[in-house]
Amino acid sequence: MLHYALVFLIIALVAGFLGFTGVYAAAAGIAKILFFVFLVLFVISLVTGRRAVS
């Protein structure tokens, strides 16, 4: 998931550099959404994955 967020971030930066404003806005929006989804899933996995079984 983080990989997709980084890919869309790079696409957004390249499109912004080249001046394609519509593509930049769409790619930046997708990258932002994927980043926050990854962040939430990462926190959930940290909380649930580190419990010791006794």
mmCIF entry with sequence, helices, sheets and N, C-alpha, C, O atoms, coordinates in Angstrom:
data_MODEL
# 
_entry.id   MODEL 
# 
_entity.id                         1 
_entity.type                       polymer 
_entity.pdbx_number_of_molecules   1 
# 
_entity_poly.entity_id                      1 
_entity_poly.type                           'polypeptide(L)' 
_entity_poly.nstd_linkage                   no 
_entity_poly.nstd_monomer                   no 
_entity_poly.pdbx_seq_one_letter_code       MLHYALVFLIIALVAGFLGFTGVYAAAAGIAKILFFVFLVLFVISLVTGRRAVS 
_entity_poly.pdbx_seq_one_letter_code_can   MLHYALVFLIIALVAGFLGFTGVYAAAAGIAKILFFVFLVLFVISLVTGRRAVS 
_entity_poly.pdbx_strand_id                 A 
# 
loop_
_entity_poly_seq.entity_id 
_entity_poly_seq.num 
_entity_poly_seq.mon_id 
_entity_poly_seq.hetero 
1 1  MET n 
1 2  LEU n 
1 3  HIS n 
1 4  TYR n 
1 5  ALA n 
1 6  LEU n 
1 7  VAL n 
1 8  PHE n 
1 9  LEU n 
1 10 ILE n 
1 11 ILE n 
1 12 ALA n 
1 13 LEU n 
1 14 VAL n 
1 15 ALA n 
1 16 GLY n 
1 17 PHE n 
1 18 LEU n 
1 19 GLY n 
1 20 PHE n 
1 21 THR n 
1 22 GLY n 
1 23 VAL n 
1 24 TYR n 
1 25 ALA n 
1 26 ALA n 
1 27 ALA n 
1 28 ALA n 
1 29 GLY n 
1 30 ILE n 
1 31 ALA n 
1 32 LYS n 
1 33 ILE n 
1 34 LEU n 
1 35 PHE n 
1 36 PHE n 
1 37 VAL n 
1 38 PHE n 
1 39 LEU n 
1 40 VAL n 
1 41 LEU n 
1 42 PHE n 
1 43 VAL n 
1 44 ILE n 
1 45 SER n 
1 46 LEU n 
1 47 VAL n 
1 48 THR n 
1 49 GLY n 
1 50 ARG n 
1 51 ARG n 
1 52 ALA n 
1 53 VAL n 
1 54 SER n 
# 
_struct_asym.id          A 
_struct_asym.entity_id   1 
# 
loop_
_struct_conf.conf_type_id 
_struct_conf.id 
_struct_conf.pdbx_PDB_helix_id 
_struct_conf.beg_label_comp_id 
_struct_conf.beg_label_asym_id 
_struct_conf.beg_label_seq_id 
_struct_conf.pdbx_beg_PDB_ins_code 
_struct_conf.end_label_comp_id 
_struct_conf.end_label_asym_id 
_struct_conf.end_label_seq_id 
_struct_conf.pdbx_end_PDB_ins_code 
_struct_conf.beg_auth_comp_id 
_struct_conf.beg_auth_asym_id 
_struct_conf.beg_auth_seq_id 
_struct_conf.end_auth_comp_id 
_struct_conf.end_auth_asym_id 
_struct_conf.end_auth_seq_id 
_struct_conf.pdbx_PDB_helix_class 
_struct_conf.details 
_struct_conf.pdbx_PDB_helix_length 
HELX_P HELX_P1 AA1 LEU A 2  ? LEU A 18 ? LEU A 2  LEU A 18 1 ? 17 
HELX_P HELX_P2 AA2 THR A 21 ? GLY A 49 ? THR A 21 GLY A 49 1 ? 29 
# 
_struct_conf_type.id          HELX_P 
_struct_conf_type.criteria    ? 
_struct_conf_type.reference   ? 
# 
loop_
_atom_site.group_PDB 
_atom_site.id 
_atom_site.type_symbol 
_atom_site.label_atom_id 
_atom_site.label_alt_id 
_atom_site.label_comp_id 
_atom_site.label_asym_id 
_atom_site.label_entity_id 
_atom_site.label_seq_id 
_atom_site.pdbx_PDB_ins_code 
_atom_site.Cartn_x 
_atom_site.Cartn_y 
_atom_site.Cartn_z 
_atom_site.occupancy 
_atom_site.B_iso_or_equiv 
_atom_site.pdbx_formal_charge 
_atom_site.auth_seq_id 
_atom_site.auth_comp_id 
_atom_site.auth_asym_id 
_atom_site.auth_atom_id 
_atom_site.pdbx_PDB_model_num 
ATOM 1   N N  . MET A 1 1  ? 0.829  -1.185  0.000   1.00 0.00 ? 1  MET A N  1 
ATOM 2   C CA . MET A 1 1  ? 0.000  0.000   0.000   1.00 0.00 ? 1  MET A CA 1 
ATOM 3   C C  . MET A 1 1  ? 0.877  1.252   0.000   1.00 0.00 ? 1  MET A C  1 
ATOM 4   O O  . MET A 1 1  ? 0.589  2.216   -0.709  1.00 0.00 ? 1  MET A O  1 
ATOM 5   N N  . LEU A 1 2  ? 1.932  1.235   0.787   1.00 0.00 ? 2  LEU A N  1 
ATOM 6   C CA . LEU A 1 2  ? 2.839  2.371   0.806   1.00 0.00 ? 2  LEU A CA 1 
ATOM 7   C C  . LEU A 1 2  ? 3.488  2.554   -0.559  1.00 0.00 ? 2  LEU A C  1 
ATOM 8   O O  . LEU A 1 2  ? 3.746  3.680   -0.986  1.00 0.00 ? 2  LEU A O  1 
ATOM 9   N N  . HIS A 1 3  ? 3.747  1.453   -1.235  1.00 0.00 ? 3  HIS A N  1 
ATOM 10  C CA . HIS A 1 3  ? 4.343  1.520   -2.566  1.00 0.00 ? 3  HIS A CA 1 
ATOM 11  C C  . HIS A 1 3  ? 3.443  2.305   -3.520  1.00 0.00 ? 3  HIS A C  1 
ATOM 12  O O  . HIS A 1 3  ? 3.926  3.148   -4.277  1.00 0.00 ? 3  HIS A O  1 
ATOM 13  N N  . TYR A 1 4  ? 2.136  2.031   -3.487  1.00 0.00 ? 4  TYR A N  1 
ATOM 14  C CA . TYR A 1 4  ? 1.204  2.748   -4.364  1.00 0.00 ? 4  TYR A CA 1 
ATOM 15  C C  . TYR A 1 4  ? 1.137  4.227   -4.011  1.00 0.00 ? 4  TYR A C  1 
ATOM 16  O O  . TYR A 1 4  ? 1.058  5.077   -4.898  1.00 0.00 ? 4  TYR A O  1 
ATOM 17  N N  . ALA A 1 5  ? 1.166  4.534   -2.733  1.00 0.00 ? 5  ALA A N  1 
ATOM 18  C CA . ALA A 1 5  ? 1.141  5.938   -2.319  1.00 0.00 ? 5  ALA A CA 1 
ATOM 19  C C  . ALA A 1 5  ? 2.386  6.663   -2.818  1.00 0.00 ? 5  ALA A C  1 
ATOM 20  O O  . ALA A 1 5  ? 2.294  7.800   -3.282  1.00 0.00 ? 5  ALA A O  1 
ATOM 21  N N  . LEU A 1 6  ? 3.535  6.028   -2.729  1.00 0.00 ? 6  LEU A N  1 
ATOM 22  C CA . LEU A 1 6  ? 4.765  6.654   -3.214  1.00 0.00 ? 6  LEU A CA 1 
ATOM 23  C C  . LEU A 1 6  ? 4.767  6.789   -4.730  1.00 0.00 ? 6  LEU A C  1 
ATOM 24  O O  . LEU A 1 6  ? 5.254  7.788   -5.260  1.00 0.00 ? 6  LEU A O  1 
ATOM 25  N N  . VAL A 1 7  ? 4.229  5.794   -5.438  1.00 0.00 ? 7  VAL A N  1 
ATOM 26  C CA . VAL A 1 7  ? 4.155  5.875   -6.898  1.00 0.00 ? 7  VAL A CA 1 
ATOM 27  C C  . VAL A 1 7  ? 3.275  7.041   -7.319  1.00 0.00 ? 7  VAL A C  1 
ATOM 28  O O  . VAL A 1 7  ? 3.657  7.812   -8.198  1.00 0.00 ? 7  VAL A O  1 
ATOM 29  N N  . PHE A 1 8  ? 2.107  7.185   -6.709  1.00 0.00 ? 8  PHE A N  1 
ATOM 30  C CA . PHE A 1 8  ? 1.231  8.288   -7.057  1.00 0.00 ? 8  PHE A CA 1 
ATOM 31  C C  . PHE A 1 8  ? 1.825  9.633   -6.655  1.00 0.00 ? 8  PHE A C  1 
ATOM 32  O O  . PHE A 1 8  ? 1.588  10.641  -7.321  1.00 0.00 ? 8  PHE A O  1 
ATOM 33  N N  . LEU A 1 9  ? 2.592  9.655   -5.570  1.00 0.00 ? 9  LEU A N  1 
ATOM 34  C CA . LEU A 1 9  ? 3.260  10.890  -5.181  1.00 0.00 ? 9  LEU A CA 1 
ATOM 35  C C  . LEU A 1 9  ? 4.288  11.294  -6.228  1.00 0.00 ? 9  LEU A C  1 
ATOM 36  O O  . LEU A 1 9  ? 4.381  12.471  -6.578  1.00 0.00 ? 9  LEU A O  1 
ATOM 37  N N  . ILE A 1 10 ? 5.051  10.349  -6.727  1.00 0.00 ? 10 ILE A N  1 
ATOM 38  C CA . ILE A 1 10 ? 6.044  10.643  -7.765  1.00 0.00 ? 10 ILE A CA 1 
ATOM 39  C C  . ILE A 1 10 ? 5.359  11.090  -9.052  1.00 0.00 ? 10 ILE A C  1 
ATOM 40  O O  . ILE A 1 10 ? 5.817  12.027  -9.706  1.00 0.00 ? 10 ILE A O  1 
ATOM 41  N N  . ILE A 1 11 ? 4.268  10.428  -9.414  1.00 0.00 ? 11 ILE A N  1 
ATOM 42  C CA . ILE A 1 11 ? 3.513  10.832  -10.604 1.00 0.00 ? 11 ILE A CA 1 
ATOM 43  C C  . ILE A 1 11 ? 2.986  12.251  -10.440 1.00 0.00 ? 11 ILE A C  1 
ATOM 44  O O  . ILE A 1 11 ? 3.023  13.042  -11.383 1.00 0.00 ? 11 ILE A O  1 
ATOM 45  N N  . ALA A 1 12 ? 2.500  12.574  -9.252  1.00 0.00 ? 12 ALA A N  1 
ATOM 46  C CA . ALA A 1 12 ? 1.979  13.919  -9.003  1.00 0.00 ? 12 ALA A CA 1 
ATOM 47  C C  . ALA A 1 12 ? 3.089  14.962  -9.110  1.00 0.00 ? 12 ALA A C  1 
ATOM 48  O O  . ALA A 1 12 ? 2.874  16.038  -9.668  1.00 0.00 ? 12 ALA A O  1 
ATOM 49  N N  . LEU A 1 13 ? 4.265  14.654  -8.582  1.00 0.00 ? 13 LEU A N  1 
ATOM 50  C CA . LEU A 1 13 ? 5.373  15.603  -8.656  1.00 0.00 ? 13 LEU A CA 1 
ATOM 51  C C  . LEU A 1 13 ? 5.849  15.805  -10.089 1.00 0.00 ? 13 LEU A C  1 
ATOM 52  O O  . LEU A 1 13 ? 6.129  16.932  -10.498 1.00 0.00 ? 13 LEU A O  1 
ATOM 53  N N  . VAL A 1 14 ? 5.940  14.725  -10.849 1.00 0.00 ? 14 VAL A N  1 
ATOM 54  C CA . VAL A 1 14 ? 6.366  14.840  -12.246 1.00 0.00 ? 14 VAL A CA 1 
ATOM 55  C C  . VAL A 1 14 ? 5.336  15.610  -13.053 1.00 0.00 ? 14 VAL A C  1 
ATOM 56  O O  . VAL A 1 14 ? 5.696  16.474  -13.852 1.00 0.00 ? 14 VAL A O  1 
ATOM 57  N N  . ALA A 1 15 ? 4.060  15.308  -12.857 1.00 0.00 ? 15 ALA A N  1 
ATOM 58  C CA . ALA A 1 15 ? 3.008  16.010  -13.587 1.00 0.00 ? 15 ALA A CA 1 
ATOM 59  C C  . ALA A 1 15 ? 2.979  17.481  -13.208 1.00 0.00 ? 15 ALA A C  1 
ATOM 60  O O  . ALA A 1 15 ? 2.760  18.335  -14.066 1.00 0.00 ? 15 ALA A O  1 
ATOM 61  N N  . GLY A 1 16 ? 3.194  17.787  -11.943 1.00 0.00 ? 16 GLY A N  1 
ATOM 62  C CA . GLY A 1 16 ? 3.237  19.190  -11.520 1.00 0.00 ? 16 GLY A CA 1 
ATOM 63  C C  . GLY A 1 16 ? 4.427  19.910  -12.119 1.00 0.00 ? 16 GLY A C  1 
ATOM 64  O O  . GLY A 1 16 ? 4.325  21.078  -12.493 1.00 0.00 ? 16 GLY A O  1 
ATOM 65  N N  . PHE A 1 17 ? 5.548  19.226  -12.213 1.00 0.00 ? 17 PHE A N  1 
ATOM 66  C CA . PHE A 1 17 ? 6.744  19.818  -12.814 1.00 0.00 ? 17 PHE A CA 1 
ATOM 67  C C  . PHE A 1 17 ? 6.528  20.102  -14.296 1.00 0.00 ? 17 PHE A C  1 
ATOM 68  O O  . PHE A 1 17 ? 6.989  21.118  -14.815 1.00 0.00 ? 17 PHE A O  1 
ATOM 69  N N  . LEU A 1 18 ? 5.822  19.196  -14.972 1.00 0.00 ? 18 LEU A N  1 
ATOM 70  C CA . LEU A 1 18 ? 5.576  19.372  -16.397 1.00 0.00 ? 18 LEU A CA 1 
ATOM 71  C C  . LEU A 1 18 ? 4.395  20.292  -16.690 1.00 0.00 ? 18 LEU A C  1 
ATOM 72  O O  . LEU A 1 18 ? 4.205  20.714  -17.831 1.00 0.00 ? 18 LEU A O  1 
ATOM 73  N N  . GLY A 1 19 ? 3.614  20.599  -15.686 1.00 0.00 ? 19 GLY A N  1 
ATOM 74  C CA . GLY A 1 19 ? 2.536  21.563  -15.851 1.00 0.00 ? 19 GLY A CA 1 
ATOM 75  C C  . GLY A 1 19 ? 1.184  20.975  -16.180 1.00 0.00 ? 19 GLY A C  1 
ATOM 76  O O  . GLY A 1 19 ? 0.295  21.709  -16.611 1.00 0.00 ? 19 GLY A O  1 
ATOM 77  N N  . PHE A 1 20 ? 0.993  19.684  -15.995 1.00 0.00 ? 20 PHE A N  1 
ATOM 78  C CA . PHE A 1 20 ? -0.303 19.071  -16.257 1.00 0.00 ? 20 PHE A CA 1 
ATOM 79  C C  . PHE A 1 20 ? -1.147 19.181  -14.987 1.00 0.00 ? 20 PHE A C  1 
ATOM 80  O O  . PHE A 1 20 ? -1.143 18.272  -14.157 1.00 0.00 ? 20 PHE A O  1 
ATOM 81  N N  . THR A 1 21 ? -1.859 20.276  -14.840 1.00 0.00 ? 21 THR A N  1 
ATOM 82  C CA . THR A 1 21 ? -2.531 20.561  -13.570 1.00 0.00 ? 21 THR A CA 1 
ATOM 83  C C  . THR A 1 21 ? -3.631 19.563  -13.248 1.00 0.00 ? 21 THR A C  1 
ATOM 84  O O  . THR A 1 21 ? -3.794 19.207  -12.080 1.00 0.00 ? 21 THR A O  1 
ATOM 85  N N  . GLY A 1 22 ? -4.395 19.096  -14.232 1.00 0.00 ? 22 GLY A N  1 
ATOM 86  C CA . GLY A 1 22 ? -5.465 18.136  -13.957 1.00 0.00 ? 22 GLY A CA 1 
ATOM 87  C C  . GLY A 1 22 ? -4.918 16.808  -13.480 1.00 0.00 ? 22 GLY A C  1 
ATOM 88  O O  . GLY A 1 22 ? -5.446 16.218  -12.538 1.00 0.00 ? 22 GLY A O  1 
ATOM 89  N N  . VAL A 1 23 ? -3.865 16.333  -14.121 1.00 0.00 ? 23 VAL A N  1 
ATOM 90  C CA . VAL A 1 23 ? -3.247 15.071  -13.729 1.00 0.00 ? 23 VAL A CA 1 
ATOM 91  C C  . VAL A 1 23 ? -2.590 15.226  -12.362 1.00 0.00 ? 23 VAL A C  1 
ATOM 92  O O  . VAL A 1 23 ? -2.651 14.313  -11.538 1.00 0.00 ? 23 VAL A O  1 
ATOM 93  N N  . TYR A 1 24 ? -1.972 16.356  -12.121 1.00 0.00 ? 24 TYR A N  1 
ATOM 94  C CA . TYR A 1 24 ? -1.323 16.618  -10.832 1.00 0.00 ? 24 TYR A CA 1 
ATOM 95  C C  . TYR A 1 24 ? -2.330 16.557  -9.695  1.00 0.00 ? 24 TYR A C  1 
ATOM 96  O O  . TYR A 1 24 ? -2.074 15.931  -8.666  1.00 0.00 ? 24 TYR A O  1 
ATOM 97  N N  . ALA A 1 25 ? -3.465 17.199  -9.875  1.00 0.00 ? 25 ALA A N  1 
ATOM 98  C CA . ALA A 1 25 ? -4.472 17.229  -8.814  1.00 0.00 ? 25 ALA A CA 1 
ATOM 99  C C  . ALA A 1 25 ? -5.031 15.840  -8.535  1.00 0.00 ? 25 ALA A C  1 
ATOM 100 O O  . ALA A 1 25 ? -5.213 15.468  -7.376  1.00 0.00 ? 25 ALA A O  1 
ATOM 101 N N  . ALA A 1 26 ? -5.303 15.077  -9.577  1.00 0.00 ? 26 ALA A N  1 
ATOM 102 C CA . ALA A 1 26 ? -5.857 13.729  -9.394  1.00 0.00 ? 26 ALA A CA 1 
ATOM 103 C C  . ALA A 1 26 ? -4.834 12.809  -8.733  1.00 0.00 ? 26 ALA A C  1 
ATOM 104 O O  . ALA A 1 26 ? -5.171 12.081  -7.800  1.00 0.00 ? 26 ALA A O  1 
ATOM 105 N N  . ALA A 1 27 ? -3.597 12.835  -9.205  1.00 0.00 ? 27 ALA A N  1 
ATOM 106 C CA . ALA A 1 27 ? -2.572 11.957  -8.642  1.00 0.00 ? 27 ALA A CA 1 
ATOM 107 C C  . ALA A 1 27 ? -2.243 12.349  -7.206  1.00 0.00 ? 27 ALA A C  1 
ATOM 108 O O  . ALA A 1 27 ? -2.012 11.476  -6.369  1.00 0.00 ? 27 ALA A O  1 
ATOM 109 N N  . ALA A 1 28 ? -2.217 13.625  -6.911  1.00 0.00 ? 28 ALA A N  1 
ATOM 110 C CA . ALA A 1 28 ? -1.939 14.067  -5.545  1.00 0.00 ? 28 ALA A CA 1 
ATOM 111 C C  . ALA A 1 28 ? -3.071 13.646  -4.600  1.00 0.00 ? 28 ALA A C  1 
ATOM 112 O O  . ALA A 1 28 ? -2.814 13.252  -3.463  1.00 0.00 ? 28 ALA A O  1 
ATOM 113 N N  . GLY A 1 29 ? -4.294 13.726  -5.059  1.00 0.00 ? 29 GLY A N  1 
ATOM 114 C CA . GLY A 1 29 ? -5.422 13.299  -4.237  1.00 0.00 ? 29 GLY A CA 1 
ATOM 115 C C  . GLY A 1 29 ? -5.374 11.810  -3.933  1.00 0.00 ? 29 GLY A C  1 
ATOM 116 O O  . GLY A 1 29 ? -5.606 11.391  -2.800  1.00 0.00 ? 29 GLY A O  1 
ATOM 117 N N  . ILE A 1 30 ? -5.071 11.016  -4.949  1.00 0.00 ? 30 ILE A N  1 
ATOM 118 C CA . ILE A 1 30 ? -4.970 9.566   -4.761  1.00 0.00 ? 30 ILE A CA 1 
ATOM 119 C C  . ILE A 1 30 ? -3.813 9.235   -3.826  1.00 0.00 ? 30 ILE A C  1 
ATOM 120 O O  . ILE A 1 30 ? -3.942 8.377   -2.952  1.00 0.00 ? 30 ILE A O  1 
ATOM 121 N N  . ALA A 1 31 ? -2.686 9.913   -4.008  1.00 0.00 ? 31 ALA A N  1 
ATOM 122 C CA . ALA A 1 31 ? -1.529 9.658   -3.143  1.00 0.00 ? 31 ALA A CA 1 
ATOM 123 C C  . ALA A 1 31 ? -1.842 9.997   -1.697  1.00 0.00 ? 31 ALA A C  1 
ATOM 124 O O  . ALA A 1 31 ? -1.436 9.276   -0.785  1.00 0.00 ? 31 ALA A O  1 
ATOM 125 N N  . LYS A 1 32 ? -2.558 11.082  -1.485  1.00 0.00 ? 32 LYS A N  1 
ATOM 126 C CA . LYS A 1 32 ? -2.904 11.474  -0.116  1.00 0.00 ? 32 LYS A CA 1 
ATOM 127 C C  . LYS A 1 32 ? -3.845 10.456  0.529   1.00 0.00 ? 32 LYS A C  1 
ATOM 128 O O  . LYS A 1 32 ? -3.664 10.091  1.690   1.00 0.00 ? 32 LYS A O  1 
ATOM 129 N N  . ILE A 1 33 ? -4.833 10.005  -0.210  1.00 0.00 ? 33 ILE A N  1 
ATOM 130 C CA . ILE A 1 33 ? -5.777 9.017   0.317   1.00 0.00 ? 33 ILE A CA 1 
ATOM 131 C C  . ILE A 1 33 ? -5.061 7.718   0.643   1.00 0.00 ? 33 ILE A C  1 
ATOM 132 O O  . ILE A 1 33 ? -5.263 7.147   1.714   1.00 0.00 ? 33 ILE A O  1 
ATOM 133 N N  . LEU A 1 34 ? -4.213 7.242   -0.290  1.00 0.00 ? 34 LEU A N  1 
ATOM 134 C CA . LEU A 1 34 ? -3.495 5.989   -0.050  1.00 0.00 ? 34 LEU A CA 1 
ATOM 135 C C  . LEU A 1 34 ? -2.541 6.099   1.127   1.00 0.00 ? 34 LEU A C  1 
ATOM 136 O O  . LEU A 1 34 ? -2.364 5.138   1.876   1.00 0.00 ? 34 LEU A O  1 
ATOM 137 N N  . PHE A 1 35 ? -1.928 7.257   1.294   1.00 0.00 ? 35 PHE A N  1 
ATOM 138 C CA . PHE A 1 35 ? -1.024 7.440   2.422   1.00 0.00 ? 35 PHE A CA 1 
ATOM 139 C C  . PHE A 1 35 ? -1.765 7.324   3.745   1.00 0.00 ? 35 PHE A C  1 
ATOM 140 O O  . PHE A 1 35 ? -1.285 6.654   4.661   1.00 0.00 ? 35 PHE A O  1 
ATOM 141 N N  . PHE A 1 36 ? -2.920 7.961   3.863   1.00 0.00 ? 36 PHE A N  1 
ATOM 142 C CA . PHE A 1 36 ? -3.660 7.900   5.115   1.00 0.00 ? 36 PHE A CA 1 
ATOM 143 C C  . PHE A 1 36 ? -4.239 6.512   5.361   1.00 0.00 ? 36 PHE A C  1 
ATOM 144 O O  . PHE A 1 36 ? -4.304 6.070   6.508   1.00 0.00 ? 36 PHE A O  1 
ATOM 145 N N  . VAL A 1 37 ? -4.661 5.817   4.309   1.00 0.00 ? 37 VAL A N  1 
ATOM 146 C CA . VAL A 1 37 ? -5.144 4.445   4.476   1.00 0.00 ? 37 VAL A CA 1 
ATOM 147 C C  . VAL A 1 37 ? -4.005 3.569   4.978   1.00 0.00 ? 37 VAL A C  1 
ATOM 148 O O  . VAL A 1 37 ? -4.198 2.762   5.886   1.00 0.00 ? 37 VAL A O  1 
ATOM 149 N N  . PHE A 1 38 ? -2.805 3.724   4.386   1.00 0.00 ? 38 PHE A N  1 
ATOM 150 C CA . PHE A 1 38 ? -1.652 2.949   4.834   1.00 0.00 ? 38 PHE A CA 1 
ATOM 151 C C  . PHE A 1 38 ? -1.328 3.264   6.291   1.00 0.00 ? 38 PHE A C  1 
ATOM 152 O O  . PHE A 1 38 ? -1.029 2.358   7.068   1.00 0.00 ? 38 PHE A O  1 
ATOM 153 N N  . LEU A 1 39 ? -1.383 4.519   6.661   1.00 0.00 ? 39 LEU A N  1 
ATOM 154 C CA . LEU A 1 39 ? -1.060 4.920   8.017   1.00 0.00 ? 39 LEU A CA 1 
ATOM 155 C C  . LEU A 1 39 ? -2.021 4.285   9.024   1.00 0.00 ? 39 LEU A C  1 
ATOM 156 O O  . LEU A 1 39 ? -1.586 3.801   10.069  1.00 0.00 ? 39 LEU A O  1 
ATOM 157 N N  . VAL A 1 40 ? -3.310 4.282   8.723   1.00 0.00 ? 40 VAL A N  1 
ATOM 158 C CA . VAL A 1 40 ? -4.303 3.682   9.615   1.00 0.00 ? 40 VAL A CA 1 
ATOM 159 C C  . VAL A 1 40 ? -4.072 2.179   9.727   1.00 0.00 ? 40 VAL A C  1 
ATOM 160 O O  . VAL A 1 40 ? -4.108 1.625   10.825  1.00 0.00 ? 40 VAL A O  1 
ATOM 161 N N  . LEU A 1 41 ? -3.835 1.516   8.594   1.00 0.00 ? 41 LEU A N  1 
ATOM 162 C CA . LEU A 1 41 ? -3.594 0.072   8.627   1.00 0.00 ? 41 LEU A CA 1 
ATOM 163 C C  . LEU A 1 41 ? -2.313 -0.264  9.377   1.00 0.00 ? 41 LEU A C  1 
ATOM 164 O O  . LEU A 1 41 ? -2.249 -1.283  10.064  1.00 0.00 ? 41 LEU A O  1 
ATOM 165 N N  . PHE A 1 42 ? -1.295 0.576   9.255   1.00 0.00 ? 42 PHE A N  1 
ATOM 166 C CA . PHE A 1 42 ? -0.045 0.362   9.962   1.00 0.00 ? 42 PHE A CA 1 
ATOM 167 C C  . PHE A 1 42 ? -0.246 0.458   11.470  1.00 0.00 ? 42 PHE A C  1 
ATOM 168 O O  . PHE A 1 42 ? 0.274  -0.372  12.216  1.00 0.00 ? 42 PHE A O  1 
ATOM 169 N N  . VAL A 1 43 ? -0.986 1.449   11.922  1.00 0.00 ? 43 VAL A N  1 
ATOM 170 C CA . VAL A 1 43 ? -1.245 1.609   13.361  1.00 0.00 ? 43 VAL A CA 1 
ATOM 171 C C  . VAL A 1 43 ? -2.066 0.440   13.878  1.00 0.00 ? 43 VAL A C  1 
ATOM 172 O O  . VAL A 1 43 ? -1.794 -0.071  14.964  1.00 0.00 ? 43 VAL A O  1 
ATOM 173 N N  . ILE A 1 44 ? -3.060 0.012   13.121  1.00 0.00 ? 44 ILE A N  1 
ATOM 174 C CA . ILE A 1 44 ? -3.881 -1.133  13.541  1.00 0.00 ? 44 ILE A CA 1 
ATOM 175 C C  . ILE A 1 44 ? -3.029 -2.384  13.641  1.00 0.00 ? 44 ILE A C  1 
ATOM 176 O O  . ILE A 1 44 ? -3.173 -3.157  14.588  1.00 0.00 ? 44 ILE A O  1 
ATOM 177 N N  . SER A 1 45 ? -2.137 -2.593  12.670  1.00 0.00 ? 45 SER A N  1 
ATOM 178 C CA . SER A 1 45 ? -1.304 -3.789  12.720  1.00 0.00 ? 45 SER A CA 1 
ATOM 179 C C  . SER A 1 45 ? -0.307 -3.732  13.874  1.00 0.00 ? 45 SER A C  1 
ATOM 180 O O  . SER A 1 45 ? 0.042  -4.770  14.436  1.00 0.00 ? 45 SER A O  1 
ATOM 181 N N  . LEU A 1 46 ? 0.152  -2.543  14.231  1.00 0.00 ? 46 LEU A N  1 
ATOM 182 C CA . LEU A 1 46 ? 1.041  -2.426  15.383  1.00 0.00 ? 46 LEU A CA 1 
ATOM 183 C C  . LEU A 1 46 ? 0.317  -2.771  16.680  1.00 0.00 ? 46 LEU A C  1 
ATOM 184 O O  . LEU A 1 46 ? 0.873  -3.446  17.545  1.00 0.00 ? 46 LEU A O  1 
ATOM 185 N N  . VAL A 1 47 ? -0.918 -2.310  16.813  1.00 0.00 ? 47 VAL A N  1 
ATOM 186 C CA . VAL A 1 47 ? -1.672 -2.542  18.037  1.00 0.00 ? 47 VAL A CA 1 
ATOM 187 C C  . VAL A 1 47 ? -2.063 -4.015  18.161  1.00 0.00 ? 47 VAL A C  1 
ATOM 188 O O  . VAL A 1 47 ? -1.954 -4.586  19.246  1.00 0.00 ? 47 VAL A O  1 
ATOM 189 N N  . THR A 1 48 ? -2.507 -4.626  17.097  1.00 0.00 ? 48 THR A N  1 
ATOM 190 C CA . THR A 1 48 ? -3.016 -6.010  17.186  1.00 0.00 ? 48 THR A CA 1 
ATOM 191 C C  . THR A 1 48 ? -1.931 -7.054  16.983  1.00 0.00 ? 48 THR A C  1 
ATOM 192 O O  . THR A 1 48 ? -2.096 -8.183  17.444  1.00 0.00 ? 48 THR A O  1 
ATOM 193 N N  . GLY A 1 49 ? -0.842 -6.734  16.323  1.00 0.00 ? 49 GLY A N  1 
ATOM 194 C CA . GLY A 1 49 ? 0.155  -7.743  15.991  1.00 0.00 ? 49 GLY A CA 1 
ATOM 195 C C  . GLY A 1 49 ? 1.189  -7.996  17.053  1.00 0.00 ? 49 GLY A C  1 
ATOM 196 O O  . GLY A 1 49 ? 1.932  -8.970  16.931  1.00 0.00 ? 49 GLY A O  1 
ATOM 197 N N  . ARG A 1 50 ? 1.288  -7.192  18.083  1.00 0.00 ? 50 ARG A N  1 
ATOM 198 C CA . ARG A 1 50 ? 2.334  -7.327  19.086  1.00 0.00 ? 50 ARG A CA 1 
ATOM 199 C C  . ARG A 1 50 ? 1.846  -7.902  20.409  1.00 0.00 ? 50 ARG A C  1 
ATOM 200 O O  . ARG A 1 50 ? 2.521  -7.768  21.429  1.00 0.00 ? 50 ARG A O  1 
ATOM 201 N N  . ARG A 1 51 ? 0.705  -8.526  20.402  1.00 0.00 ? 51 ARG A N  1 
ATOM 202 C CA . ARG A 1 51 ? 0.180  -9.107  21.643  1.00 0.00 ? 51 ARG A CA 1 
ATOM 203 C C  . ARG A 1 51 ? 0.807  -10.480 21.870  1.00 0.00 ? 51 ARG A C  1 
ATOM 204 O O  . ARG A 1 51 ? 0.871  -11.304 20.958  1.00 0.00 ? 51 ARG A O  1 
ATOM 205 N N  . ALA A 1 52 ? 1.260  -10.711 23.077  1.00 0.00 ? 52 ALA A N  1 
ATOM 206 C CA . ALA A 1 52 ? 1.867  -12.004 23.422  1.00 0.00 ? 52 ALA A CA 1 
ATOM 207 C C  . ALA A 1 52 ? 0.772  -13.010 23.769  1.00 0.00 ? 52 ALA A C  1 
ATOM 208 O O  . ALA A 1 52 ? -0.194 -12.678 24.456  1.00 0.00 ? 52 ALA A O  1 
ATOM 209 N N  . VAL A 1 53 ? 0.932  -14.222 23.295  1.00 0.00 ? 53 VAL A N  1 
ATOM 210 C CA . VAL A 1 53 ? -0.025 -15.286 23.598  1.00 0.00 ? 53 VAL A CA 1 
ATOM 211 C C  . VAL A 1 53 ? 0.464  -16.009 24.846  1.00 0.00 ? 53 VAL A C  1 
ATOM 212 O O  . VAL A 1 53 ? 1.615  -16.441 24.908  1.00 0.00 ? 53 VAL A O  1 
ATOM 213 N N  . SER A 1 54 ? -0.419 -16.140 25.848  1.00 0.00 ? 54 SER A N  1 
ATOM 214 C CA . SER A 1 54 ? 0.015  -16.799 27.081  1.00 0.00 ? 54 SER A CA 1 
ATOM 215 C C  . SER A 1 54 ? -0.938 -17.893 27.499  1.00 0.00 ? 54 SER A C  1 
ATOM 216 O O  . SER A 1 54 ? -0.718 -18.547 28.518  1.00 0.00 ? 54 SER A O  1 
# 
